Amino acid sequence: MNLSLFILSTILMSCNVIWIVFFTEMIQDQHWAQKIFYIHVPLAWVGFLSYFFVMVAGILYLVSYKRNTIQKDITMNVFIHSKKDLKYDRIGHAAAEIGTLFTGLVLITGPIWATPIWGQPWVWEPRLITTLVLFLIYVGYFILRNIGIYRQRLALICAIIGIIAFFNIPIIFASVDFWAAEIQSHPKRVMSQQPSHVLAPFFFSLFAFTVLMVTMLYLRIKVLYLEDKEKNYV
């Protein structure tokens, strides 16, 4: 399955790049920057989808933590922590890594697209600010994962952070509606009004990046499993 997913994602991404570079329309005033659109938006999609997996894994870990991993010794009146099932933490960890990678690429490709459109690479407007905040939250998330906290407690803290951080994503998506039009630089969400020669490569790119994300997630979870097994957490 590893090889099949890798081959599939490689073929899809190769076709995606060829379609974008050679067969998508080049808008006169945007030139090559327009083609970034077919990468920039799918990057945001898979980044946010990865963070959705972080949230779901966090919820499942908390449910598992409450149901299976804490038992109260009535006689001693203390809590006894049994060996925890960390599979949901590994899923959340892997998804967070992938989501942060893609969100970082969003923050890189965005200025490339914005320079010919806005005349400058960065504008302090709501969607960019909220996306940057999300990225910085996960920078803190990974700093936390590397400061030597007890493994099971770390999993609990990261599960809570992953759940809370996800609530920033609806704000990012709807930021063009939340704030006044005069402080907005992003256009309204009007993809349904785009012609078919724009929608076809756009949706293919979404699909190709989604398969790539799933492949990366699957392989990274396996690596994290082996690391936990080596440390006797499995």
C-alpha positions in Angstrom: 0.0 0.0 0.0 2.9 2.4 0.7 4.3 2.0 -2.8 0.8 2.3 -4.4 0.0 5.5 -2.6 3.4 6.9 -3.4 3.0 6.1 -7.1 -0.5 7.4 -7.3 0.4 10.7 -5.6 3.5 11.1 -7.8 1.5 10.6 -11.0 -1.3 12.9 -9.9 1.1 15.7 -8.9 3.1 15.3 -12.1 -0.1 15.6 -14.2 -1.2 18.5 -12.0 2.0 20.5 -12.5 2.0 19.9 -16.3 -1.6 21.0 -16.6 -1.0 24.2 -14.5 2.3 25.2 -16.3 1.4 24.4 -19.9 -2.4 24.3 -20.3 -4.0 26.9 -17.9 -4.8 30.3 -19.2 -2.4 33.2 -18.4 -4.2 36.4 -17.5 -2.6 39.4 -19.1 -2.1 41.6 -16.0 -1.0 38.7 -13.7 1.1 36.6 -16.1 2.8 33.7 -14.3 1.5 34.7 -10.9 -2.0 33.6 -11.9 -0.8 30.0 -12.1 0.1 30.2 -8.4 -3.6 30.3 -7.7 -3.9 26.6 -8.8 -1.3 25.7 -6.1 -2.0 28.3 -3.4 -5.6 27.5 -2.8 -5.1 23.7 -2.8 -2.2 24.1 -0.4 -4.6 26.0 2.0 -7.2 23.3 1.5 -5.0 20.4 2.5 -3.4 22.4 5.3 -6.8 23.1 6.9 -7.9 19.5 6.2 -4.8 18.3 8.1 -5.7 20.5 11.0 -9.2 19.1 10.9 -7.6 15.7 11.4 -5.6 17.1 14.3 -8.9 18.3 16.0 -10.6 14.9 15.4 -7.6 13.0 16.7 -7.5 15.3 19.7 -11.2 14.6 20.5 -10.7 10.9 20.1 -7.7 11.0 22.4 -9.5 12.8 25.1 -12.4 10.3 24.9 -9.9 7.5 25.1 -8.1 9.1 27.9 -11.2 9.5 30.0 -12.6 6.1 29.3 -9.6 3.8 29.3 -6.5 5.4 30.8 -7.4 6.8 34.3 -8.6 4.5 37.0 -9.3 5.5 40.6 -8.0 3.2 43.3 -10.8 3.5 45.9 -8.6 2.1 48.7 -5.6 4.3 48.2 -7.7 7.3 46.9 -5.2 8.0 44.1 -5.2 8.0 40.4 -3.4 5.2 38.6 -2.4 5.9 35.0 -2.4 2.8 32.9 -0.3 2.5 29.7 -2.0 4.8 27.3 -3.0 4.1 23.7 -1.2 6.8 21.8 -2.5 6.1 18.3 -4.7 9.2 18.2 -1.8 11.3 19.4 0.4 9.9 16.6 -2.4 10.8 14.1 -2.7 14.3 15.5 1.1 14.7 15.5 1.5 13.6 11.9 -1.4 15.7 10.7 -0.1 18.8 12.6 3.3 18.4 10.9 1.7 18.1 7.4 -0.8 21.0 8.1 2.0 23.3 9.3 4.1 22.4 6.2 1.3 23.3 3.8 0.3 26.4 5.8 3.9 27.6 5.6 3.8 27.1 1.8 0.5 29.1 1.7 2.3 32.0 3.4 5.1 31.7 0.9 3.0 31.3 -2.3 0.6 34.0 -1.2 3.1 36.9 -1.5 4.3 35.5 -4.9 0.7 35.8 -6.2 0.0 39.1 -4.3 3.0 41.1 -5.7 1.6 41.8 -9.2 -2.0 41.9 -7.9 -1.6 44.2 -4.8 1.7 45.8 -5.8 3.3 44.4 -2.6 3.9 40.9 -1.2 2.1 41.4 2.1 -0.9 43.4 3.3 -2.0 43.4 6.9 -5.5 42.3 6.2 -7.8 39.9 8.1 -7.3 36.6 6.2 -3.5 36.9 6.1 -3.3 37.9 9.8 -5.6 35.0 10.9 -3.6 32.5 8.8 -0.3 33.7 10.2 -1.8 33.4 13.7 -2.7 29.8 13.0 0.8 29.1 11.7 2.3 30.6 14.8 0.0 28.6 17.1 1.4 25.4 15.6 5.0 26.7 15.8 4.3 26.8 19.5 2.7 23.4 19.4 5.9 21.9 18.0 8.1 23.8 20.5 6.0 22.2 23.2 6.5 18.7 21.7 10.3 19.1 22.0 10.8 20.4 25.5 10.8 17.0 27.3 7.3 16.9 28.9 6.2 13.4 30.1 4.9 11.6 27.0 1.3 10.9 28.0 0.8 14.4 29.5 2.3 15.9 26.3 -0.3 14.0 24.3 -3.1 15.4 26.4 -1.9 19.0 26.2 -1.4 18.7 22.4 -4.8 17.2 22.0 -6.4 20.2 23.7 -4.3 22.7 21.7 -5.2 21.0 18.4 -8.9 21.2 19.3 -8.8 24.9 20.3 -6.5 25.9 17.3 -9.0 24.5 14.8 -11.6 27.2 15.7 -9.3 29.7 14.0 -10.0 28.0 10.6 -13.7 29.0 10.2 -12.6 32.6 11.1 -10.0 32.5 8.3 -12.5 31.1 5.8 -15.2 33.7 6.7 -12.9 36.6 7.3 -14.0 38.3 4.1 -17.5 38.5 5.6 -16.6 39.3 9.2 -14.7 42.5 8.6 -15.5 45.7 6.7 -14.9 45.7 2.9 -12.5 48.6 3.1 -9.9 46.6 5.0 -10.1 43.6 2.8 -7.7 42.6 0.0 -9.0 39.1 -0.7 -11.9 38.8 -3.1 -15.2 37.3 -2.0 -15.7 33.6 -2.4 -16.9 33.4 -6.0 -15.4 30.1 -7.4 -18.8 29.0 -8.6 -18.7 31.9 -11.1 -15.5 30.9 -12.7 -15.5 29.4 -16.2 -15.0 25.7 -16.7 -11.4 26.1 -18.1 -10.5 27.5 -14.6 -12.6 25.2 -12.5 -11.4 21.9 -14.1 -7.7 22.3 -13.4 -8.5 23.9 -10.0 -10.5 20.9 -8.8 -8.0 18.5 -10.2 -5.3 20.3 -8.3 -7.5 20.0 -5.1 -7.8 16.3 -5.7 -4.1 15.8 -6.4 -3.0 17.7 -3.3 -5.5 15.8 -1.2 -4.1 12.4 -2.3 -0.6 13.8 -1.6 -1.7 14.8 1.9 -3.3 11.4 2.6 -0.1 9.7 1.4 2.1 11.8 3.6 -0.2 11.4 6.6 -0.2 7.6 6.2 3.6 7.3 5.9 4.3 9.8 8.7 2.0 7.9 11.1 3.9 4.7 10.4 7.2 6.4 11.2 5.8 7.8 14.5 4.5 4.3 15.3 8.0 2.9 14.9 9.5 5.6 17.1 6.9 4.9 19.8 7.5 1.2 19.5 11.3 1.8 20.0 10.6 3.8 23.1 8.1 1.1 24.5 5.1 3.4 24.1 3.3 0.8 22.0 
